[in-house]
Amino acid sequence: MGRFLFSFLSTLAYKSRFLCKFIPMKEQVTDISKILQDMMEDMRLLRETVSQQYAEIMKLNRNINALNLQIRKKDTKLTNLRERFS
């Protein structure tokens, strides 16, 4: 059962590409549903974190774009003033 479980979890970790759950070899795994339930909870938390980070990145990008627009407007205004006074 131990080798099968290790193989199964290795395959699952490979397919998910980001999730890896290690179980000490000394610990006998008798309930795979508990392990899978824990892994699903870990994946849910990871998705939640990624979603929060994505929202924060989008907010920061909007702020950066707004600041870049302000800079472009001021640069245009400055260029116009330089032309006017030269």
Residue pairs with C-beta under 8 A, 6 or more apart in sequence:
1 29
2 25
2 28
2 29
5 23
5 29
5 32
5 35
8 32
9 21
9 23
9 35
12 19
12 39
13 19
13 20
13 21
16 43
18 46
19 39
19 42
19 43
19 46
21 35
21 38
21 39
21 42
23 29
23 35
29 35
